[in-house]
Amino acid sequence: MASERIPLDQFSQAFGSATELSSVAIGGQIVSVSDEFFAEAFHLLLVEPPPSLKGQFGPKGALYSGWESRRHNPTFDWVIIKLGTTGKIVGFDIDTTHFNGNEAPQASIEALYQADTSVPPTADDRRWSEVISRVDLGPSSRHLFAIDASQPANYIKLNMYPDGGIARLRAYGHVVPVRPDQSKTLYDVAHVFSGGRVVFTSDQHFGVGSNLILPGRGKDMGDGWETKRSRQPAHKDWVIIKLGEPSYLSHFVVDTAHFKGNFPQYCEIHGINSNSNIPPHSPGYAPPPTCNPPSEHELPVSSEDSWTLLLPQTYLGPHREHSLQAENTKLAPFTHVRLTIYPDGGVKRVRVIGSSQNVAEASATHAAPVAESTTAVRSLRPHEATLDEAGALVVPGGNTTILALPLTPEAFAPYGQVIQSYPDVHAAPRNTKITEANFGTALKYHKLALLESSYLSDVNATAGISVYRCEPAKVRDEDEHRVVTVAALERHPYTNQAFIPLGSDKHKNYLVAVARNGNDDGPDLSTLRAFLVDADQGVVYNTAVWHLPMTVLDEIMDLACVETQIGNGDKADCEVVDLQERYGSVKVIIPPASRSNS
């Protein structure tokens, strides 16, 4: 197959919209190699550029970050690589950096697709198809080659003639998306395996934006998106992700793993439906000189803002996943999302959970079974549901249903506070005061919540600690989901209220649902949120916040309750609203239990 050499300064134009299919970061791996006597072939797929190891020696000679075979091969050496995911290859970077005098003089590359990956292809497999014919390589330099998009491939074979060293091999291409069989199944529509692509970043000084949609949670700050420190007031940075397909959105997961002192203060997310690879830039979002691709800096800003706010400004915390409900989805699909961080900092991953079809438009009368987890969604558990205009999930039959998300202090902040310790003290929310106590045998997390009371003095309300012994709630299986019906919400007009689990069984869970007050002095269901809470977390409901009466799951649980009360059953202590009578059926989907990251 014919190939075209690409100058290094044209890398962005040639491969800026492509995915590095061979990278170890998305699961690329060496499956077999003819010879790796001097340096092992796994180096070829590493993310970081090859470092110089000049002057360092091992038992077999000089050390190199790359693949190096013995001398005097009468034919050629080869290595077979399984790509991280199936894709249509558009080019390669064959990098001989630091190999000078021992570089491979020539190379060629072959590719094939094999559905059954349990037994990888062999070097002499007749299905190999040449995608780059034998080309000359030079010492200590990168060699870029563009090709016409190949047929889908999940294996490549690098041949070097006759022997020598190559530091890195990067295969660029476009992912063949992996999606659930059922169009109504929720999955990560931004994931690289789903066909998601990062198409714009305002800045990626310390970590590239494309890391945001990689599998897993990474290994350190180096494999996230991180911008440089800002020095201007009201600064912001942003990234635009093109989704794998137009999608109805449910919620987001913004992960700040490993970013403990340099996470953003807060974020917001917008969405748009656009036919452009990079949608128009809103007023206030003029691409700066640091943007990628650089050509966007020259483009004018749109006079109108076509982006829809999907997540209002929400505080972020260090080193954790923040599961955040989408808003304003309006029964419309989106093609792109824009994550804005204030003022700067680092984010490890962004998960955009949605589906390709709205169940309200489907002809089926029951939700379809959840599709089995695929490589595109293996890091997230899919759930059936779709969205109403407020962002709440809806299932057939007119029932409003919300999905319970993992509890974090930041997501719960509009409704109250979270009471918990943090094994890693650097993962505690910003400004948490932590000191040693008990002669150094304990850590004290100071005043995670303050007691509030606005009762009139003549009603004789007093603060106290009670204990609730709670029986498990009735949980039903509906269309392969665990569902709890929310029959009523309550509020305490003059005091906040804390619930703190007793005991140390961290495998127990309880359910929290909260809503703000509406214009009719009842719960505003557009603000209704549900959280799955671990037994080592307590919650404090702000004064007058509507909330679900204490609801535990699966097993009996004891909880201490701290509150101020008159204690005579007066409505001043507790008001209750029957949701079925006032609003209709409200249900909560309980996801499979997972430990909240802290």
N, C-alpha and C positions, 0 to 999 in steps of 0.2 A: 504494500500500500504506500502511496506517495505521502511524504511528509514535508512540512515547511519549517525551516528554522526561524525562530522568533527572537528578535533582539530582547535583551533583558529589560530595557526600558519600555517595552510594549507588553510586559507580563500582564498588567491589569486589563488592558484591552482584550488580550487573547484569552485569559483564564479567570478574569475577575468575577464572572458569574457562574463559574464551575465549582464543583466540589472535589476535594482531594480524596478520591475513592480508595486509595491505597493506604491511607494514614492509619497508624496504630490507634489513633484517637477514636476512630469509628469502627475499629475491629479488624483492620488489615493485619495479616499475619503471614509469616514465611511457612510454607508447608514442606518444601524440600529444596535441596541445594546440592550442586555437584561437588563443591569444594569450598571450604571457608577456613582454611588453615591459619591464615594470619589475622583475619578479622571476621567476626560473625555477621551473617547476612541480616539479622534482625535490625541492625543499625539503619538499614536502608529506609525503614518505614517510620523512624522516629520523627516527632514533631519539630524538635528544636534543630536549628542549623548545626552542621557538624563543627564541633570545636577543634581547635588545634591541640594536639597531644605531642607536639614536637619535643624531642628530648626524653620522652618516656618510653621505657622498654619493658617487655614481658618475657616469658620463657621462650617465645618463638620469634622475638624481634621487636621492631618498633610498633608502637600502638597507634591505631587509627580508629576514628569513629566512622565506620563504613564497612563494606564487604570487600575482603581481599583474599584471593586464592593463591595457591602455589605458583611458582614460575614454570615455564617450559611445557605448557599444555599443548599437545600436538593438534588439538581440535578447538574446543572452546569450553568455557564454563557457563553455567546457567543457574538460575534460581526461580522457583515457582512461588508466586504470591497469590494468596486468596484476598480479594478485595473486601473492604468492610461491608459493602453492599453492592448489589447489582447495579450497573450503570452503563451509559453509552459514553465511551471514552472519546475525548476531543483533543487530548495532548498529554505530553510528558515533560518532566524536568529531570534530566539525567545529570547528576551533580557529582563532580570529581574533586570537590574542594579538599585541599591538603594532600591529595594524591598527586605527587609531582615526581615523575621518573618511574613511578609504579602504577600509574593510572591505566585503566583499560583503554587501549587504542581505538577500539570500535565496539559498537553494540547494535543489537536489533531487539525488537519486542514482538511477542505474539500474544494472542488473547483467545479465550473461549468462554462459553457459558455451559455450566453443568448444573442441572437442577438438584441432583443428589450430591450433597457436599460431604457425606459421611466418608467417602473414599476419594481423595483429591486426584486430579489427573496426573499422569506420569509425563516425563520429559518427551517421550516418543509417541504420545497420543496423537493420532492422525487428525484430530479435530482442531488442533492449533491453527490459527489463522494469523498470518503476519500483518501487523498494523504499522510497524516501522521497519523498513528494510535497513540493511546494514549501513550504519552512518559512522563518520569519524568523530572521535572525542579528543579533547585536549586536556592538558594538565590543569588541575586546580581551578576548575571553572564550571559554571552551570550551562547546560545545553538544553534550550527549550525547543520543543518540536510540536507543531500543531498538525492534526490530521482531521479528515472528515469524520463526523461522528460515527463510531463503530456500531455494530450490532450489540445488543446488550451482552455484557460480559461480567463474570464474577471471578475469573482467574486470569493472570497475566504471567508470561515467562520472559524474564530478562536474560538475554544471551550477551556475554562479552567475549571478544575475540582478541587474542587467544586466552588471556588471563589478565590478572591485575586487580585494581581496586576501583570501586565506585562508592562514594560517600552516601548519597541519598537517591532514591527513585520516587518521584511523586507522579502518580497517574491522576489526571484531571478529567472530569466528565460530569454528566448529568444523571442524577439518581433515577432509577426506575422505581417509582414510589411503591411502598408496601402499605396497604390500607386494609381496614376491616372489611369483611365480606358484606356486612349489613351497613347500609348507608346511614342509618340512624344511630349507629354506635359512636359514642364519644371516644376520641383518641387525640393524641398530640398532633395537630394539623400543621405545626411549625417545625416538627422534628426533621432532621436531615433525611432520615429514611422515609419520611412521608412526602418528600419532595420539597420541603421548605428550604428557603435560601435567604441569607442575609444580603440585602441588596444595597444598603446604605448605612454608613456610620458617620457621625459628626467628628469623631476622634477615636483612635484605637492605639494610643501611644504605647501602652504597656501590654495590651492583650487584644487580639483581633475579634471583631464582632461575630465572625462565623463560628466561634467557639460556643456561642449561646445555644445553638440548636443541636449540639453533639449528644451522643448517648451518655448516660451515667451522670455522675456528679464530679468527675475529674479527680485530680490528685493534689493540686496546689493552686495558688493564685495564677500561675502561668498559663493555665488552660481555660481561663475565663475572658470576659471582655472588661478591659480596664482603661479608663481615660486618664489623661494627665491632670495634675492639680490645677484648678482654676483660681484665678486671682481677681476676677471681675465680679461685682455684685450681680445677683440674679442670673448667674450662669446656669446653663443646662447643657447636657449632652443627650444624644438620642440615636436610636438605631431603628431601621425599618426592616421588617421581615416579610418576605413574600410567602404566603401560605402554600402548602402543597396543592390545594384546590380551594375554590370558594367554599366557605364554611360558616355554619351557624355556631356561634361561640357560647360556651358555658362559663368557663372560669380560666384563670391564669395561675401559673406557679412561677414565682420570681425567686430564684435561688441565689443566695449570697454565700454559699459554702466557701470557706477558707478566707473570705474577706471579712476580717475582724476589726480592723482599725481604718479601713478604707472603703467601706460599703457606702452607697449613696444614702443621703438623709431620707429622701422619699422619692416616689416615682409616680407616674401616671401612664395610662395606655390609651391610645386612640386607634381606630380602625377605619378602613376605607374600602370601597369596591371600585377597583380601577383596572383598566386594560393595559396600563403601562407597567413596565418592569419596575421602574421607580416612579411612584405617583408624584403629583405636583407637591411642592414644598409649601406649607402653610405660611401665612404671615407670622412673623416671629420665629420662623424656622429656616432662616437663610443659611444655606450650607457654608460653613466656615472654610478657611484655607486648609485646615487639617482633615477635611472630609475624605471619605473613600466611597466611590471612585472620585478622584480629583477633578474630573471633568464637570461634576455637579456644581462645583464652586462658581462656575461661570454662568450658571442658569439663573434666570429671574425667579423671584418668589411669586406664587400665585396671588392674585388680588382677592380671591375668595378662599375661605377655609372649608374644604370638602370633607375633612376628617371628623369622625364621630367619637365623642368621649366614651370610652368603655370602662375605664377605671379612674375615678377621681384621685387626686393627690393622696397617696397613702404612705405613711411612714414605713421604713424598712429597718430591719435589725441585722445584726452581724451573724454570719455563719449559720444560716438556716433557710429552709424552704418556706415561702410565704404563699399560701393558697388563698386566692382572692377572687371573689365572685365578679363576673362581668355584668355591666349595666348597659342600659340603652341599646340593647341588641335589635329591637324593633322588627323582629321576624325577618331580618334581611341578612343575606350572607356577606362575608367580608373576604377580600383577597389579600389584604396586607394589614399588619398591625405595626404601630410605632410605639416603642417603649422610650419614655423620656425619664432621665434621672436627674436629680437636683442635689447639689450643684455639679457633682462629678463622682467618680469612684469606680467600683468594680462589681460586676454581676457575673455569676458563674453560668447559670442556665436560665432560659425562659421556656416554659411550656405553655402552649396555647391550646386549650382543650375545647374541641368542638366536633361537629359532625357535618357531613356533606348534605344531609337532608333534614328538613324540619318534620318532625312526626305529625304535626298538625296538617301537613300537606300530603301525608302518606295515605294510602288507601287502606292499610291494615287497621284492624280494630284493636289489636293488642301489640304491645311492644315486642320487637323481635328479640330472640336470645342474644346475649352478649357474645360477640365474636371472640374466638380464642386469641390470646395475646400473640402479636406478631413482632417481628424485629423492630417495626416502626413504633410500637407502643409498649415494648417490653418493660420500660421503666415506669409505666403508669398503668393503673387498673382502669379499664373502660367501664362506663356506666351508660345505660340507656336513659335518654331524656332529651327534651328540647326546651326552647326558651320562649317566655312571653315577653311583652314589651319592656318590662322592668328588669329582665334578666333572670327572673325565677324560672325554674324548669317546669315543663308541662308534660303530662302523660295523657293518653286518650281518656275520654269520659268527662272532661271538664275539670279535673282535679288539679289544683296548683300544687306542685311538688318542688321541694328544694333539696339540693344535694348537701349533705353534711361534709364540711371540709375540715382538715386538721386545724387545731387551735394554735394560733401564735399571738403574742401580745400585740403585734402591729395590726393584724386583721381584726382583733377584738376591740381595739382602742376606741372606736366610736360608741361602744356599748358598755365598756367597763375595763377592768384590769385582770391580768392573769397572775396568779400566785404560784410561783415555782422556783426551784433552785436551778442552777446551770452547772453541770459537771465541768464544763470549760467556762471559766469566769469571763473570758473574753467574748463569749456568745451572749452575755446578758444584754438587755436593752441599753441603749445609750443613756448615760447619766445615772445608771443604777449605782447606788453607794454600797460597796461590799467591803467589809472589814473582818479581820480575825476576831474570834470571840472565844470564851471559855478557855483562856490560857493557851490559845493556838490550836485547840482541838476542833474548832468549828468555824464556819464562815457565816456571817450574818448579812443577809440581803435586806437593807433597811427600807422600811415604809413603802413596800410595793403597792400599797393602797392605803388611803386615809379613810377613817370612818366619817360618815356624813349624817346629819340630822337637821331637819328644818321644822320639826314639830313646834307648836306653840308651847311655851313653858307650863301653861296651866293644865295640859292634858296628861302630865306625869309619864311621858314616854321614857323608857330606860333602855340602855344598851345591855346586851347579854350574849352569851354563847349557848346555843342549843345543839342538839344532835338529831339528825334525821336518819332513821334506818329505812332504806328505800328498797322495795321489792322491784325486781326487773320489770320493765315495761313490756307490754305485748308487742312483739315484733312479728310481722307477717311476711311471708314470701309472696311477692307479686312479680310475675314475669322475670323470675330469676334475680330479683332484688330483695333485700331486707328493708322493710318499710315500717315506719312508726307514724301513726296518725296524731296530728297535733290538734287536740280537741279544744284547748283553751290556752290563753296567755294571761299572765298576771303582771301587776306592777305595784311598786311601793312608793306612793307619791312623795313621802317625806324623808326617806332614808335610802341609803344604798344597802346592799345585802351580799354577804360573802358565803360561799360554800367551799369547804376544804375537805377532801376525802381523808378518812382515817384509815390507818393501816398502810402497808407497803407493797401490796399486790399491784405491780405496775401493768399487769396484763388486763386489768379491768378497765372498762370505759363507761363514760356517761355522755349524755346528749344535751347540748345547749342550743336553744333557738331564741333569737332576740329580734326586736323590731323597735324602731323609733315611734314616737307619737305622731299621729296624723292630724289632718285638719278637722276631722270629726271627733277628736279627743279619744280615738281608739287606735289600735295598732295600724301603722302604715305598712301594708304588706309588700310594698315595693322596696322597703328597706329590710325585709325579713331575711335573716341569715341563720344558718345552722352550722354547728361545729361539733366534731367528734373529739372528746376530751379524754386524755389519759388520766389514770388514777393518781399520778404524781403531779397533777395540775389542779389548782383551785381557781375559781372565778369570782369576781366581784361585779355585780350588776350596778351600774350607775343609778342614781335616784331617778325614779319614774320611767326607767327603761322597761318596756314590755318584754317578758321572757317566759319560756316554757317552765311550768312547775318541774321540780327536780325529777329527772328521768334517767334512770340507770339501765344498763344493758346487760343481759345474760346472767348476772349474779347479784345477790344482795350486796348492797354497799352502804356503809355508814359514812355520813358527812357531817362535819361541824358547820353550824350556821351562825354567823356573826351579824347581828342586826339590832336596830333600835325599834321598839314597839310599845304601843299602849298596852296591847295584850288582851283586849276585850272583844276582838272580832270586828272592830270598827273598820269601815272602808278606808279610813285614813291609814290603816296598817297595810291593807292589801285589797286591790281591786282586781276582779276577774272578768274576762270577756270570753263568752262562748263563741268560738270561731265558726263552728258549723252553723249556728243560728244566724250569725251576722255576716259571714263572708263565704260560707261553703266549705267544702273539704280541703284541708291542708295536710300534706304528707311530707315526711322527710325520708330520703333514701340514705340508708346507712352503708357506707363503703366498707370493704374489708378493713379490719383494724390494722393500723400501722403506727409505729412509734413516732410521736412528734419529735422532730430533730431539735436538739437544744445544745 
